[in-house]
Structures are given as C-alpha cells and as structure tokens.
Amino acid sequence: MCRNDLPAVRKFYPGLGLTPAPIAAFAEEFGVRGSEAVAINGDRHLFIGLGLLGIQLTTSILFLMWIYRANSNARQLGAQGMKFSPGWSVGFYFIPILWFWKPYQAMKEIWQASKAPSC
C-alpha cells in the first residue's frame, strides 16, 4: 500500500479519532487500495441511506393514510361535532408552525370520537 493513499482516507474521517492505519490495513488485507476502499465505503453508505429513505417514506405515507381513514371511519360511525376533516387531519403535518400542535389536536379528536362516536 502506498503511503500517498492515507491522506485520502484521512480526508473522509476527520475528527473521529480513527487513525487511517487500521482502515488502510483492513483494505490492504483484501487487496483494495485506500482511496478505492473509501469509494466502496461511500457507495455502501449511499445504498444504505437510499434504503432507509425508502422505508421512511413508505412508513410516513402509510401513517398518514391511517390517520385519514381513522377520521373518515369515525365520521361514518356517527361521530358528530368533529372540527377537523380527514384532509386537514393529514394536511396539518405539512404546514410549518402548525405541525407542532394541530396534528395532536386532530388525533385527540379522532381518539375521542372513536371512543364514544355518538357524543
């Protein structure tokens, strides 16, 4: 392994307390040069990050669908006097400042309506 490859490894691990020597030794053991190891690691992190983003988006969409359906179902079961429509129960999650308390109020209303729909 070239000592010239170590600055490339240092550049990607600043301030972590990791010295490039163990990383370089690990990469050298598998026949990968330091800069190649950094590139492979970056690709792996990108793949993992995109997978986690997909999981988070899927979970968020399913959660918002559940809120919409819960509000709609509470109305269909006879809940009266609900202030928040199904659309606004979901929409408040996308409005800055209001997203701090309005989703809570909407969910509290859904819970109370589903607990006693005729009240």
trRosetta pair geometry for C-beta under 8 A, 3 or more apart (Angstrom, degrees):
i j d omega theta_ij theta_ji phi_ij phi_ji
1 5 6.3 -89 -179 42 93 134
1 24 5.8 136 156 174 160 107
1 27 7.5 98 -107 90 137 99
1 28 4.5 -76 -46 -94 128 124
1 33 6.6 153 -130 -130 83 67
1 34 6.5 89 -164 -32 118 98
2 5 5.0 105 74 -12 91 97
2 33 7.2 14 25 -147 98 113
2 34 7.7 -110 63 13 80 114
3 6 5.8 -28 -170 2 54 119
4 7 7.2 -40 -175 19 47 102
5 8 5.6 -52 -168 32 56 116
5 9 6.7 51 141 -18 78 103
5 24 6.8 134 99 -123 111 115
5 33 5.5 -141 -109 172 155 93
5 34 3.2 137 147 40 118 123
5 35 5.3 -120 -143 -21 95 85
6 9 5.5 -56 -151 37 42 110
6 10 6.2 44 153 -21 72 104
6 20 4.7 128 -154 110 88 150
6 21 7.9 8 -124 -70 122 54
6 24 6.0 -32 -95 -68 84 146
6 34 6.1 -107 -73 -132 39 172
7 10 5.3 -52 -142 38 37 115
7 11 6.2 48 155 -32 66 100
8 11 5.7 -46 -151 23 30 117
8 12 7.3 15 156 -7 59 105
8 34 5.7 134 68 120 110 108
8 35 4.2 -8 118 -92 165 89
8 38 5.8 -138 141 8 101 154
9 12 6.4 -67 -159 39 34 101
9 13 6.5 -8 159 15 70 115
9 20 4.0 115 99 -135 126 117
9 23 5.4 166 -166 95 136 134
9 24 6.0 -119 -16 -62 168 92
9 34 4.8 -82 -42 -174 115 115
9 35 7.6 -116 -49 -75 73 48
9 37 7.3 11 -97 75 108 114
9 38 5.9 -154 -99 -62 62 120
10 13 6.4 -84 -142 55 29 86
10 14 7.1 63 164 -79 68 69
10 20 5.2 -67 -61 -48 76 131
11 14 7.2 -14 -160 -46 27 99
12 38 5.2 153 5 -145 157 121
12 41 7.8 125 140 82 152 130
12 42 7.7 -102 -137 -65 145 106
13 16 4.9 -77 -177 31 85 128
13 18 4.7 -64 167 68 140 120
13 20 7.0 158 51 -80 130 77
13 23 7.2 176 -15 -30 156 159
18 22 7.3 -98 -167 52 89 112
18 23 6.7 61 159 -34 120 119
19 22 6.5 92 74 6 84 89
19 23 8.0 -165 101 7 49 94
20 23 5.4 -68 -155 49 51 112
20 24 5.3 50 151 -25 84 110
20 34 7.2 32 -179 -142 118 132
21 24 5.8 -58 -140 40 26 108
21 25 6.1 27 160 -21 64 107
22 25 5.6 -53 -141 36 31 112
22 26 6.2 33 157 -20 65 105
23 26 5.8 -54 -150 36 29 111
23 27 6.3 25 153 -15 64 108
23 34 7.4 79 117 -134 98 89
23 37 6.8 159 164 120 94 144
24 27 5.7 -56 -146 40 32 110
24 28 6.0 33 155 -22 66 108
24 34 5.0 -20 -112 -92 91 109
24 37 7.7 -179 -108 35 44 153
25 28 5.7 -53 -143 37 29 112
25 29 6.5 39 153 -29 62 102
26 29 5.8 -49 -154 24 30 116
26 30 7.2 7 156 1 60 104
26 37 7.6 118 92 -145 90 150
27 30 6.4 -72 -159 47 33 96
27 32 4.5 -90 -171 83 87 95
27 33 6.8 4 143 133 124 8
27 34 5.8 131 78 -93 156 46
27 36 7.3 146 -170 74 126 86
27 37 3.6 -71 -110 -63 134 149
28 31 7.4 44 -171 -77 35 22
28 32 7.4 -109 -73 59 25 55
28 33 7.9 43 -90 -107 68 37
32 36 4.8 -132 -173 94 90 117
32 37 4.8 116 122 -67 122 86
32 40 6.8 -42 -162 1 152 145
33 36 4.7 85 58 11 79 109
33 37 7.0 -144 93 -12 36 88
34 37 5.7 -55 -149 31 29 112
34 38 6.6 28 155 -18 64 103
35 38 5.6 -48 -151 33 37 114
35 39 6.5 38 150 -18 65 104
36 39 5.6 -54 -150 37 35 112
36 40 6.3 35 152 -19 68 105
37 40 5.7 -52 -145 37 31 110
37 41 6.2 33 154 -19 64 107
38 41 5.7 -54 -146 38 30 112
38 42 6.3 34 153 -22 63 105
39 42 5.6 -52 -148 34 31 114
39 43 6.6 33 152 -19 63 103
40 43 5.7 -53 -152 34 33 112
40 44 6.5 34 150 -20 64 105
41 44 5.6 -53 -149 35 33 113
41 45 6.4 33 153 -17 66 105
42 45 5.7 -54 -147 37 32 110
42 46 6.4 35 152 -21 64 105
43 46 5.6 -53 -149 34 32 114
43 47 6.4 33 153 -19 65 105
44 47 5.8 -53 -149 35 32 112
44 48 6.4 28 154 -15 65 107
45 48 5.8 -55 -144 40 32 109
45 49 6.0 34 156 -21 66 109
46 49 5.7 -57 -144 38 27 112
46 50 6.3 26 158 -17 64 106
47 50 6.0 -56 -147 36 27 107
47 51 6.5 28 153 -19 61 107
48 51 5.7 -56 -151 36 32 114
48 52 6.4 29 154 -16 66 106
49 52 5.8 -55 -146 38 31 109
49 53 6.3 35 153 -22 65 105
50 53 5.5 -50 -146 35 33 115
50 54 6.5 38 153 -21 63 102
51 54 5.7 -54 -153 33 31 112
51 55 6.6 29 151 -16 64 105
52 55 5.6 -52 -147 37 35 112
52 56 6.2 35 154 -19 67 106
53 56 5.7 -55 -145 38 31 110
53 57 6.3 30 156 -18 65 106
54 57 5.9 -54 -145 37 29 109
54 58 6.3 29 157 -18 64 109
55 58 5.8 -57 -147 38 29 111
55 59 6.2 27 156 -17 65 110
56 59 5.8 -56 -145 39 29 110
56 60 6.2 30 157 -20 64 108
57 60 5.7 -56 -146 36 29 111
57 61 6.3 28 158 -18 65 107
58 61 6.0 -57 -148 36 28 109
58 62 6.4 24 156 -14 64 109
59 62 5.9 -58 -146 40 29 109
59 63 6.2 32 155 -21 65 108
60 63 5.7 -55 -147 35 29 112
60 64 6.4 24 157 -14 65 107
61 64 6.0 -58 -148 39 29 107
61 65 6.3 32 153 -20 64 107
62 65 5.6 -53 -146 36 32 114
62 66 6.4 37 153 -23 64 104
63 66 5.6 -53 -152 32 31 114
63 67 6.7 32 151 -19 64 102
64 67 5.6 -47 -148 33 36 112
64 68 6.5 39 153 -19 65 104
64 90 4.9 80 -167 -138 98 111
64 93 6.7 -111 -103 34 112 156
65 68 5.7 -54 -150 36 33 113
65 69 6.2 26 155 -14 66 109
66 69 5.9 -59 -144 42 29 107
66 70 6.1 32 156 -23 65 108
67 70 5.7 -55 -144 34 28 112
67 71 6.5 26 158 -15 63 105
67 86 8.0 148 126 -157 72 72
67 89 5.3 -160 153 134 107 112
67 90 5.6 146 90 -79 120 80
67 106 7.5 53 -175 123 120 120
67 107 7.0 -66 -129 -91 109 89
67 110 7.3 -133 -155 -42 72 169
68 71 6.1 -60 -154 37 27 107
68 72 6.2 23 153 -15 64 112
68 86 4.7 71 -156 178 69 104
68 87 7.4 40 -124 -80 103 37
68 89 6.5 164 -92 77 50 113
68 90 5.1 -7 -67 -42 97 129
69 72 5.5 -56 -142 42 33 112
69 73 5.9 35 158 -21 68 108
69 86 7.7 66 -57 -143 19 127
70 73 5.8 -53 -142 38 27 110
70 74 6.4 32 156 -23 62 104
70 89 8.0 -134 72 144 92 157
70 110 5.1 58 127 -175 112 136
70 114 6.9 -47 -174 -58 95 140
71 74 5.8 -52 -149 31 30 112
71 75 6.8 28 153 -16 62 104
71 82 7.4 146 -160 172 90 152
71 84 6.8 -85 -135 107 137 96
71 85 7.2 96 149 157 138 32
71 86 4.1 168 90 -100 122 71
71 89 4.6 -177 -50 -3 153 161
71 106 7.3 -30 -86 175 131 101
71 110 5.2 -79 -84 -100 71 114
72 75 5.9 -57 -156 35 32 111
72 76 6.4 26 151 -15 66 109
72 86 4.6 18 -56 -82 86 144
73 76 5.6 -57 -144 41 34 109
73 77 6.1 30 157 -18 68 109
73 114 7.6 36 101 -101 102 108
74 77 5.9 -59 -146 39 29 109
74 79 4.3 3 156 0 88 147
74 82 6.9 111 111 -76 120 149
74 110 5.7 -161 -22 -146 153 68
74 113 4.1 71 -178 115 133 123
74 114 5.0 -85 -99 -66 107 78
74 117 6.2 -165 -163 -112 71 101
75 79 5.6 -75 -90 55 37 99
75 82 6.4 -92 -84 24 92 147
75 86 7.6 -90 0 -45 134 103
75 113 7.8 0 -60 162 51 148
77 114 7.5 67 59 -119 148 63
77 117 4.6 -92 114 -125 103 165
78 117 4.6 91 74 137 86 117
78 118 5.6 -7 126 -84 123 67
79 82 5.5 52 127 -43 114 117
79 113 3.6 35 -133 -166 146 114
79 114 7.4 -40 -66 -60 136 44
79 117 4.4 -88 -67 -149 73 77
79 118 7.8 -93 -99 -57 42 21
80 118 7.4 18 10 -159 104 36
80 119 7.8 -156 50 96 87 26
82 85 7.8 120 116 -82 110 37
82 109 5.8 114 -143 162 86 122
82 113 5.7 5 -85 -80 113 149
83 109 6.3 -114 38 -117 90 158
84 88 4.9 -131 -160 90 83 112
84 89 5.0 104 142 -69 122 81
84 92 7.9 -45 -141 -22 130 131
84 105 7.2 140 -42 113 138 92
84 106 4.3 -123 128 -118 174 92
84 109 5.6 135 25 64 113 152
84 110 7.9 -63 72 -47 122 86
85 88 4.8 87 51 14 81 100
85 89 6.9 -132 93 -13 41 87
86 89 5.6 -51 -149 27 31 117
86 90 7.0 17 157 -5 62 103
87 90 6.3 -68 -161 43 32 100
87 91 5.6 30 151 -25 71 119
88 91 4.9 -54 -125 42 39 116
88 92 6.1 51 172 -34 69 94
88 106 6.9 -161 116 -103 83 136
89 92 7.0 -45 -157 15 18 108
89 103 7.6 88 -172 -130 56 64
89 106 4.1 164 -125 175 75 136
89 107 7.5 118 -159 -62 103 56
89 110 6.7 73 -135 -52 143 125
90 93 6.2 -50 -178 16 48 114
91 94 6.0 -69 -165 38 50 105
91 95 6.7 40 147 -22 79 109
92 95 5.8 -59 -143 32 43 110
92 98 5.4 -108 -153 131 87 112
92 99 6.1 154 151 -96 72 58
92 102 3.8 -131 -157 107 143 122
92 103 4.9 -173 99 -60 117 71
92 106 6.1 171 24 -14 143 140
93 99 5.6 71 -143 -125 33 108
93 103 5.5 63 -73 -80 77 133
94 99 7.2 132 3 -77 11 122
95 98 4.3 3 100 49 113 122
95 99 6.0 165 68 -43 59 85
95 102 7.5 5 63 45 118 148
96 99 6.5 -42 -119 8 24 110
97 100 6.5 -47 -177 4 36 111
98 101 7.2 -87 -166 52 47 72
98 102 4.5 5 171 -1 92 134
99 102 6.8 -55 -94 45 24 98
99 103 6.2 22 -153 -12 59 116
101 104 5.5 -60 -159 38 48 115
101 105 6.2 45 149 -21 78 105
102 105 5.5 -53 -145 36 38 112
102 106 6.2 37 157 -19 69 104
103 106 5.6 -54 -144 38 33 112
103 107 6.2 31 157 -16 67 107
104 107 5.9 -58 -146 40 28 107
104 108 6.1 31 154 -21 65 107
105 108 5.6 -53 -145 36 30 113
105 109 6.4 32 154 -20 63 105
106 109 5.7 -54 -151 35 30 112
106 110 6.5 32 151 -19 64 104
107 110 5.5 -49 -146 35 36 113
107 111 6.3 37 153 -20 66 104
108 111 5.7 -53 -148 36 31 112
108 112 6.3 27 155 -15 65 107
109 112 5.9 -55 -143 40 30 107
109 113 6.1 28 157 -17 65 110
110 113 5.8 -59 -145 40 27 109
110 114 6.1 20 159 -15 65 110
111 114 6.0 -60 -144 40 26 105
111 115 6.2 30 155 -25 63 109
112 115 5.6 -53 -145 33 30 115
112 116 7.0 -34 173 40 64 88
112 119 7.7 -85 157 78 94 124
113 116 7.5 -92 -146 68 23 53
113 117 5.7 49 172 -110 69 62
113 119 7.9 -146 -117 62 51 87
114 117 6.6 16 -117 -67 26 90
116 119 4.3 31 120 0 115 121
